[in-house]
Amino acid sequence: MTRLFLALASFIMVSTHAAWAGEEGVLGRQSFIYPPMVLDEIGPGLKPEVHLGLVIDRRRAYLLDIGEEEFSDKQLRPVRNVWDRIRNGLALPPLKGSLVAERELWYSHRKDLVANISQKARRYLFHIVEAVEKRGLPMELALLPIVESGFEPGALSSAQASGLWQFIPGTAHRYNLKLTDHYDARRDIIASTDAALDYLEFLHNIFKDWQLALAAYNWGEEAVLRAVQRNQAKGLAADYESLNLPEETKYYVPKLMAIRNIVMSPELHGVALAEIPNAPYFAGIDVPVPLDIQSVARMAGLPVSEVLALNPSHKSLYISGKGKPAVLLPADRIEAFAQKLSVYPVKVKQMNRAADRRLIRKSVVGFKFPEERPL
């Protein structure tokens, strides 16, 4: 009991000091180190450093739809993985209708589907959580790709929406996501995430309500504005649940809230989420020479499918070269790939010299070269 009391007292003292100290930054992760006397008493089984979850800055609480009275109810949780970081940042108010419960039941009956989506998410979710957290946005937004694409970056809808965040070509153009014969930025993990969060912040600035902003992300801001104006003209409430919405948009936010509830308590829904460490899955490396997907995979010691999953925006065989985005690879393969890349130009020169020697030998034994045509 003495050991437990010492550990608990240390945790409470430091976490009380750290809780809601948001004036130091927009959002940040807190940590503390147990005093030596506690470590000596409890022994080596206790990790000396403990990381705590999000700290929400009161100056940006309007982005989270959190009132001042709600701050006292927020509790920091120890962060063991990315799911914990998400749980600490969930901030949207609950929906009142039955649609959320219906969607929860739907996902609970499809455990394999949820497990498969969470497995795909392990490549991308840390990056998305970092981006959402840096902007001080509600962490529900990090779960939106589950609704949009099931974390499948190559997903393409009947409306020609593509990527994790399902941008249609028009919206992609508005947010500088390039579409060419060789490259589709809607499928670029980094570029599309930045664009999606830019768009969502833009929508929240219009509606001042995250549920309406999410409805507009699905249906379009002009359509939602017209629905709001129709209700206001009739003297009716103009919140998300009061609007006359198309079927897909009507279920859009309930789907997200159902996923949020499942992530919050997966064991209550009988769902197992893939373990996703609280660490970067991938890193980028600039590759100035043109390399095809097979060469990158071979140099990185990866299956081609893994390289494609991290670099789905390329339509051509070559995924690197001057003017192209950094190649994304698992973080633990970057160093080995960089070493092989450093000697790659030398190998190319050696291969070219060997090819020249073969041509010379062929010419010596009577090989006749075709006549060169003038340019």
C-alpha positions as CSV (number, residue, x, y, z in Angstrom):
1,M,0.0,0.0,0.0
2,T,2.9,2.4,0.8
3,R,4.3,1.9,-2.8
4,L,0.9,2.5,-4.4
5,F,0.3,5.6,-2.2
6,L,3.7,7.1,-3.2
7,A,3.1,6.5,-6.9
8,L,-0.4,7.9,-6.8
9,A,0.6,10.9,-4.8
10,S,3.3,11.8,-7.3
11,F,1.0,11.3,-10.2
12,I,-1.7,13.5,-8.7
13,M,0.7,16.3,-7.7
14,V,2.2,16.7,-11.1
15,S,-0.9,16.0,-13.2
16,T,-2.8,18.6,-11.1
17,H,-0.1,21.1,-11.9
18,A,-0.1,20.2,-15.6
19,A,-3.8,19.9,-16.2
20,W,-5.2,22.5,-18.5
21,A,-2.0,24.6,-18.5
22,G,-2.9,25.5,-22.1
23,E,-1.7,29.0,-21.9
24,E,1.8,27.7,-22.7
25,G,0.8,26.4,-26.2
26,V,-2.2,25.6,-28.3
27,L,-2.0,21.9,-27.7
28,G,0.8,19.9,-26.1
29,R,1.7,16.6,-24.5
30,Q,2.6,16.7,-20.9
31,S,5.0,14.4,-19.1
32,F,6.5,14.1,-15.6
33,I,9.2,12.0,-14.0
34,Y,8.6,10.2,-10.7
35,P,10.9,11.4,-7.9
36,P,13.9,9.1,-7.0
37,M,12.4,8.2,-3.6
38,V,9.3,6.8,-5.4
39,L,11.4,4.8,-7.9
40,D,13.6,3.4,-5.1
41,E,10.5,2.4,-3.2
42,I,8.5,0.8,-6.0
43,G,11.5,-0.7,-7.9
44,P,12.4,-1.2,-11.6
45,G,8.9,-2.2,-12.7
46,L,7.7,1.4,-12.8
47,K,8.5,3.4,-15.9
48,P,10.3,6.6,-14.7
49,E,8.6,8.9,-17.2
50,V,4.9,9.1,-17.8
51,H,3.3,10.9,-20.7
52,L,-0.1,12.5,-20.4
53,G,-2.6,13.5,-23.0
54,L,-3.7,16.7,-24.7
55,V,-3.8,20.1,-23.1
56,I,-6.4,22.3,-24.6
57,D,-5.7,26.0,-24.8
58,R,-8.7,28.0,-23.6
59,R,-7.9,30.6,-26.2
60,R,-8.8,28.2,-29.0
61,A,-11.7,26.4,-27.2
62,Y,-14.1,27.9,-29.7
63,L,-12.6,25.5,-32.3
64,L,-13.7,22.6,-30.2
65,D,-17.2,23.9,-29.3
66,I,-16.2,23.6,-25.6
67,G,-17.6,26.1,-23.2
68,E,-15.7,27.3,-20.1
69,E,-17.9,25.3,-17.8
70,E,-16.9,22.1,-19.5
71,F,-13.2,22.4,-18.7
72,S,-13.6,21.1,-15.2
73,D,-14.9,17.8,-16.6
74,K,-11.9,17.1,-18.7
75,Q,-9.4,14.6,-17.4
76,L,-6.0,13.8,-18.8
77,R,-5.2,10.1,-19.4
78,P,-1.9,8.4,-19.7
79,V,-1.0,8.1,-23.4
80,R,0.1,4.6,-24.3
81,N,-0.8,4.7,-28.0
82,V,-2.4,6.8,-30.7
83,W,-5.9,5.7,-29.6
84,D,-5.3,7.2,-26.2
85,R,-4.3,10.5,-27.8
86,I,-7.5,10.5,-29.8
87,R,-9.6,9.7,-26.7
88,N,-8.0,12.6,-24.8
89,G,-8.9,15.0,-27.6
90,L,-12.5,14.0,-28.3
91,A,-14.6,17.1,-27.9
92,L,-17.8,17.2,-30.0
93,P,-21.2,17.3,-28.2
94,P,-23.3,14.1,-28.5
95,L,-26.2,13.8,-30.9
96,K,-29.6,13.2,-29.4
97,G,-31.3,11.0,-31.9
98,S,-31.2,7.2,-32.3
99,L,-29.0,7.1,-35.5
100,V,-25.8,7.0,-33.5
101,A,-26.9,3.9,-31.6
102,E,-28.0,2.3,-34.9
103,R,-24.6,2.9,-36.4
104,E,-22.8,1.6,-33.3
105,L,-24.8,-1.6,-33.6
106,W,-24.0,-1.8,-37.3
107,Y,-20.2,-1.6,-36.7
108,S,-20.4,-3.8,-33.6
109,H,-21.8,-6.6,-35.9
110,R,-18.9,-6.1,-38.3
111,K,-16.0,-6.7,-36.1
112,D,-13.8,-7.9,-38.9
113,L,-14.4,-4.8,-40.9
114,V,-13.5,-2.5,-38.0
115,A,-10.4,-4.5,-37.3
116,N,-9.4,-4.4,-40.9
117,I,-9.9,-0.6,-41.1
118,S,-7.9,0.0,-37.9
119,Q,-5.1,-2.2,-39.4
120,K,-5.0,0.0,-42.4
121,A,-5.1,3.1,-40.2
122,R,-1.8,2.2,-38.5
123,R,0.2,3.6,-41.4
124,Y,-1.5,7.0,-41.4
125,L,-3.2,7.8,-38.1
126,F,-0.2,9.1,-36.2
127,H,0.4,11.7,-38.9
128,I,-3.2,12.7,-38.9
129,V,-3.5,13.0,-35.1
130,E,-0.3,15.1,-35.1
131,A,-1.8,17.5,-37.7
132,V,-5.2,17.7,-35.9
133,E,-3.5,18.3,-32.6
134,K,-1.2,21.0,-33.9
135,R,-4.2,23.0,-35.1
136,G,-6.2,22.6,-31.9
137,L,-9.1,20.8,-33.6
138,P,-11.4,18.2,-32.1
139,M,-9.9,14.8,-32.4
140,E,-13.0,13.3,-34.0
141,L,-11.7,14.8,-37.2
142,A,-8.8,12.3,-37.1
143,L,-11.4,9.5,-37.4
144,L,-13.2,11.0,-40.4
145,P,-11.2,8.9,-43.0
146,I,-12.9,5.8,-41.5
147,V,-16.2,7.3,-42.7
148,E,-14.9,8.7,-46.0
149,S,-12.6,5.9,-47.3
150,G,-12.1,3.2,-44.6
151,F,-8.4,4.4,-44.6
152,E,-8.0,3.3,-48.2
153,P,-5.9,6.0,-50.0
154,G,-6.8,4.6,-53.4
155,A,-10.5,4.7,-52.8
156,L,-12.5,6.2,-55.7
157,S,-16.2,7.0,-55.4
158,S,-18.9,7.2,-58.1
159,A,-18.7,11.0,-57.8
160,Q,-14.9,10.8,-58.6
161,A,-13.9,11.6,-55.0
162,S,-10.6,10.1,-54.2
163,G,-8.1,9.5,-51.4
164,L,-8.3,9.1,-47.7
165,W,-10.3,12.3,-47.4
166,Q,-12.4,11.8,-50.6
167,F,-11.8,15.1,-52.5
168,I,-13.7,15.6,-55.7
169,P,-11.7,17.3,-58.5
170,G,-13.3,20.8,-57.9
171,T,-12.6,21.0,-54.2
172,A,-9.1,19.5,-54.8
173,H,-8.4,22.4,-57.2
174,R,-9.6,24.9,-54.6
175,Y,-7.1,23.6,-52.1
176,N,-4.2,23.2,-54.5
177,L,-4.2,19.5,-54.8
178,K,-2.7,18.9,-58.2
179,L,-4.2,16.4,-60.6
180,T,-2.0,15.4,-63.6
181,D,-1.5,12.4,-65.8
182,H,1.3,11.3,-63.4
183,Y,0.3,12.5,-60.0
184,D,-3.0,12.8,-57.9
185,A,-2.4,14.9,-54.8
186,R,-5.8,13.8,-53.4
187,R,-4.1,10.4,-52.7
188,D,-1.0,12.1,-51.2
189,I,-1.1,11.3,-47.5
190,I,0.5,14.6,-46.3
191,A,-0.9,17.0,-48.9
192,S,-4.5,15.7,-48.7
193,T,-4.5,15.8,-44.9
194,D,-3.4,19.4,-44.8
195,A,-6.0,20.3,-47.4
196,A,-8.8,18.4,-45.6
197,L,-8.1,20.2,-42.3
198,D,-7.9,23.5,-44.1
199,Y,-11.3,22.8,-45.7
200,L,-12.8,21.7,-42.4
201,E,-11.6,24.8,-40.6
202,F,-13.0,27.0,-43.4
203,L,-16.4,25.3,-43.0
204,H,-16.3,25.7,-39.2
205,N,-15.6,29.4,-39.7
206,I,-18.8,29.6,-41.8
207,F,-21.2,27.6,-39.5
208,K,-19.6,28.1,-36.1
209,D,-20.7,24.5,-35.4
210,W,-18.8,21.3,-36.1
211,Q,-21.8,19.2,-36.9
212,L,-22.9,21.6,-39.6
213,A,-19.3,21.9,-40.8
214,L,-19.1,18.1,-41.2
215,A,-22.5,18.0,-43.0
216,A,-21.1,20.6,-45.4
217,Y,-17.9,18.5,-45.9
218,N,-20.2,15.8,-47.1
219,W,-23.0,17.7,-48.9
220,G,-21.3,21.0,-49.7
221,E,-21.4,24.3,-47.9
222,E,-23.9,26.0,-50.2
223,A,-26.4,23.1,-49.8
224,V,-26.1,23.2,-46.0
225,L,-26.5,27.0,-46.0
226,R,-29.7,26.8,-48.0
227,A,-31.0,24.1,-45.6
228,V,-30.2,26.4,-42.6
229,Q,-31.8,29.4,-44.3
230,R,-35.0,27.4,-45.1
231,N,-35.4,26.4,-41.5
232,Q,-34.7,29.9,-40.2
233,A,-37.3,31.3,-42.6
234,K,-39.9,29.0,-41.1
235,G,-38.9,29.8,-37.5
236,L,-37.5,26.3,-37.0
237,A,-34.3,25.2,-35.3
238,A,-31.3,25.2,-37.7
239,D,-29.0,22.7,-36.0
240,Y,-27.8,19.5,-37.7
241,E,-30.5,17.3,-36.4
242,S,-33.3,19.7,-37.3
243,L,-32.3,20.2,-41.0
244,N,-33.9,18.3,-43.9
245,L,-30.8,16.5,-45.2
246,P,-30.3,13.8,-47.9
247,E,-30.0,10.3,-46.6
248,E,-26.2,10.1,-46.9
249,T,-25.6,13.4,-45.0
250,K,-28.3,12.5,-42.5
251,Y,-26.2,9.5,-41.5
252,Y,-22.8,11.1,-42.0
253,V,-22.3,12.7,-38.5
254,P,-24.0,9.8,-36.7
255,K,-21.5,7.4,-38.4
256,L,-18.6,9.5,-37.1
257,M,-20.0,9.8,-33.6
258,A,-20.6,6.0,-33.5
259,I,-17.0,5.4,-34.5
260,R,-15.9,7.9,-31.8
261,N,-17.9,6.0,-29.2
262,I,-16.4,2.7,-30.3
263,V,-12.9,4.1,-30.2
264,M,-13.7,5.5,-26.7
265,S,-14.8,2.1,-25.3
266,P,-14.0,-0.7,-27.8
267,E,-14.3,-3.4,-25.2
268,L,-18.0,-2.4,-24.6
269,H,-18.7,-3.0,-28.2
270,G,-16.7,-6.2,-28.5
271,V,-14.4,-4.6,-31.0
272,A,-10.6,-5.0,-31.1
273,L,-8.6,-2.1,-32.5
274,A,-5.2,-2.6,-34.1
275,E,-2.3,-1.5,-31.8
276,I,-0.9,1.8,-33.1
277,P,2.1,3.1,-31.3
278,N,2.3,6.7,-30.4
279,A,5.2,7.2,-32.8
280,P,5.6,8.1,-36.5
281,Y,5.0,5.2,-38.8
282,F,6.6,6.8,-41.9
283,A,9.1,9.5,-42.8
284,G,9.9,11.2,-46.1
285,I,13.1,11.3,-48.0
286,D,13.9,13.4,-51.1
287,V,15.0,11.2,-54.0
288,P,16.4,13.4,-56.8
289,V,17.0,10.5,-59.2
290,P,14.1,8.7,-61.0
291,L,13.3,5.4,-59.4
292,D,10.5,3.0,-60.2
293,I,8.4,1.4,-57.4
294,Q,10.2,-1.9,-57.6
295,S,13.6,-0.3,-57.2
296,V,12.5,1.7,-54.2
297,A,11.0,-1.4,-52.6
298,R,14.1,-3.4,-53.2
299,M,16.4,-0.7,-51.8
300,A,14.2,-0.3,-48.8
301,G,13.8,-4.0,-48.2
302,L,10.0,-3.8,-48.4
303,P,7.2,-5.4,-50.4
304,V,6.0,-3.3,-53.3
305,S,2.5,-3.2,-51.7
306,E,3.9,-1.4,-48.7
307,V,5.7,1.3,-50.8
308,L,2.5,1.7,-52.8
309,A,0.4,2.1,-49.6
310,L,2.6,5.0,-48.5
311,N,3.0,6.6,-52.0
312,P,-0.4,6.1,-53.6
313,S,-0.5,9.5,-55.4
314,H,1.8,8.4,-58.3
315,K,0.1,7.2,-61.5
316,S,3.3,6.5,-63.4
317,L,6.0,3.8,-62.8
318,Y,8.5,6.3,-61.4
319,I,7.7,7.7,-58.0
320,S,10.8,9.9,-57.5
321,G,12.9,12.4,-59.3
322,K,13.3,16.2,-59.6
323,G,10.1,18.1,-58.8
324,K,8.4,15.1,-57.2
325,P,7.3,14.9,-53.5
326,A,9.4,13.1,-51.0
327,V,9.2,9.4,-51.0
328,L,7.4,8.1,-47.9
329,L,8.9,4.9,-46.3
330,P,8.5,3.3,-42.8
331,A,10.6,5.3,-40.4
332,D,12.8,2.4,-39.5
333,R,13.8,1.9,-43.2
334,I,14.8,5.4,-44.0
335,E,18.5,5.1,-42.9
336,A,19.1,1.9,-44.8
337,F,17.4,3.3,-47.9
338,A,19.5,6.5,-47.7
339,Q,22.7,4.5,-47.5
340,K,21.8,2.6,-50.7
341,L,20.6,5.8,-52.4
342,S,24.0,7.5,-51.7
343,V,25.8,4.9,-53.9
344,Y,23.0,4.6,-56.5
345,P,24.5,7.1,-59.0
346,V,27.8,5.3,-58.8
347,K,26.1,2.0,-59.6
348,V,24.2,3.6,-62.5
349,K,27.5,4.9,-64.0
350,Q,29.0,1.4,-63.6
351,M,26.0,-0.2,-65.3
352,N,26.3,2.4,-68.2
353,R,30.0,1.6,-68.6
354,A,29.3,-2.1,-68.7
355,A,26.6,-1.5,-71.3
356,D,29.0,0.5,-73.4
357,R,31.6,-2.3,-73.2
358,R,29.0,-4.8,-74.4
359,L,28.2,-2.6,-77.4
360,I,31.9,-2.2,-78.3
361,R,32.4,-6.0,-78.2
362,K,29.4,-6.4,-80.4
363,S,30.7,-3.9,-82.9
364,V,34.1,-5.6,-83.0
365,V,32.7,-9.0,-84.0
366,G,30.7,-7.5,-86.8
367,F,27.6,-6.1,-85.1
368,K,26.2,-3.4,-87.3
369,F,24.6,-0.5,-85.6
370,P,21.5,1.1,-87.2
371,E,22.2,4.4,-88.9
372,E,21.4,7.4,-86.7
373,R,18.5,9.4,-87.9
374,P,18.9,13.2,-87.7
375,L,17.0,14.9,-84.9
